Amino acid sequence: MGLLLIVLALLFSLMIAILAAANHQLVIVNYIFGEAKLPLIVLIIGAAAAGAVVTGLIGFYRSIRTALQIRGEKKRQEELQRRLEKLEQEKASLQQELEHLQAPAEPEELAEAVESPEAAELPEAAETPEQAEPEEPPELEGGETS
């Protein structure tokens, strides 16, 4: 594609040169602050050169802008990659902790728990409603109970 653009640019330049060579008479160019007499060939080639310079500057600006965007995106990608690695490490440690908590107790630990009653204390059973003492009814105004 790049080679095709170069060939097209050379053909366009050749056409401009032929057009300029065929038009060599003097012309008057009016500026804001004066006027000048120039051969038409100089005016045509000058206009083509000015157009090429402007096109080149626009292309240069776009390439710099694209390079800056790529640099910013690379930094963002590196930051996200570091964050991903950190989260994966955290995930792995949490999975290990979960596996440790879900793993059944080793037979040695169970034997120790049976031998020492302090280690295997069971929580006290909650009182059933029949065992609980009945609550006193709330007093109404004037000291009466319902």
C-alpha positions in Angstrom: 0.0 0.0 0.0 2.9 2.4 0.9 4.6 1.7 -2.4 1.3 2.5 -4.3 1.0 5.8 -2.5 4.6 6.7 -3.4 4.0 5.9 -7.1 0.8 7.9 -7.2 2.5 10.9 -5.5 5.3 10.7 -8.1 2.8 10.6 -11.0 0.9 13.6 -9.5 4.1 15.5 -9.2 5.0 14.7 -12.8 1.6 16.0 -14.0 2.1 19.2 -12.0 5.6 19.7 -13.5 4.3 19.2 -17.0 1.4 21.7 -16.4 3.8 24.2 -14.9 6.2 23.9 -17.8 3.4 24.6 -20.3 2.4 27.8 -18.4 5.5 30.0 -18.2 4.0 33.4 -18.7 4.1 36.2 -16.1 1.1 36.7 -13.8 0.4 39.3 -11.2 -0.2 37.9 -7.6 -2.0 40.3 -5.3 -1.1 40.1 -1.6 -2.8 42.0 1.2 0.1 44.4 1.4 1.1 44.5 -2.3 1.5 42.6 -5.5 4.2 40.7 -7.4 4.8 39.5 -10.9 5.8 35.8 -11.0 6.1 33.2 -13.7 3.0 30.9 -13.5 5.4 27.9 -13.3 6.7 29.2 -10.0 3.2 29.9 -8.7 2.0 26.4 -9.6 5.0 24.6 -8.1 4.9 26.8 -5.0 1.2 26.0 -4.5 1.8 22.3 -4.9 4.8 22.5 -2.5 2.7 24.4 0.1 -0.1 21.8 -0.2 2.5 19.0 0.3 3.9 20.8 3.4 0.4 21.3 4.9 -0.5 17.6 4.2 2.8 16.5 5.7 2.3 18.6 8.9 -1.2 17.2 9.3 0.1 13.6 8.9 2.9 14.3 11.4 0.4 15.7 13.9 -1.8 12.6 13.5 1.1 10.2 13.9 2.3 12.0 17.1 -1.2 12.0 18.5 -1.5 8.3 17.7 1.9 7.5 19.3 0.8 9.4 22.5 -2.4 7.5 22.6 -0.6 4.2 22.2 1.8 5.1 25.0 -1.1 6.0 27.3 -2.9 2.7 26.5 0.3 0.7 27.1 0.7 2.3 30.5 -2.9 1.6 31.3 -2.5 -2.0 30.1 0.6 -2.5 32.3 -1.3 -1.1 35.3 -4.3 -3.4 34.6 -1.9 -6.3 34.2 -0.3 -5.6 37.6 -3.7 -5.3 39.2 -4.8 -8.6 37.6 -1.7 -10.4 38.9 -2.3 -8.9 42.4 -5.9 -10.0 42.3 -4.9 -13.5 41.1 -2.5 -13.8 44.0 -5.2 -12.7 46.4 -7.6 -15.2 44.9 -5.1 -18.0 45.2 -4.5 -17.2 48.9 -8.2 -17.0 49.6 -8.8 -20.3 47.9 -6.0 -21.9 50.0 -7.6 -20.4 53.1 -11.0 -21.7 52.1 -9.6 -25.2 51.4 -7.9 -25.2 54.8 -11.2 -24.2 56.5 -13.3 -26.8 54.6 -10.8 -29.6 54.9 -11.8 -32.3 57.5 -9.8 -32.4 60.7 -6.8 -34.7 60.6 -7.3 -38.0 62.6 -4.5 -36.8 65.0 -6.5 -33.6 65.8 -9.7 -35.6 66.4 -7.8 -37.9 68.8 -6.5 -35.0 70.7 -9.9 -33.4 70.9 -11.4 -36.7 72.4 -8.6 -37.0 74.9 -8.7 -33.5 76.2 -12.3 -32.3 77.1 -11.2 -28.7 77.3 -10.3 -28.7 73.6 -13.6 -30.2 72.6 -16.0 -28.2 74.7 -19.5 -28.3 73.3 -21.6 -25.1 73.4 -24.2 -25.2 76.1 -27.5 -26.2 75.0 -30.0 -23.4 74.7 -32.9 -23.6 77.1 -36.1 -25.0 75.7 -39.3 -22.9 76.1 -40.5 -25.4 78.8 -37.3 -24.9 80.9 -37.4 -21.1 80.7 -39.0 -19.3 83.5 -42.3 -17.7 82.6 -42.1 -13.9 82.1 -44.1 -11.6 84.3 -46.9 -9.9 82.5 -46.3 -6.2 82.0 -47.9 -3.9 84.5 -50.7 -1.6 83.4 -51.1 1.9 84.6 -52.3 2.0 88.1 -50.5 -1.1 89.2 -53.0 -3.6 87.7 -52.0 -6.7 85.8 -53.9 -8.1 83.0 
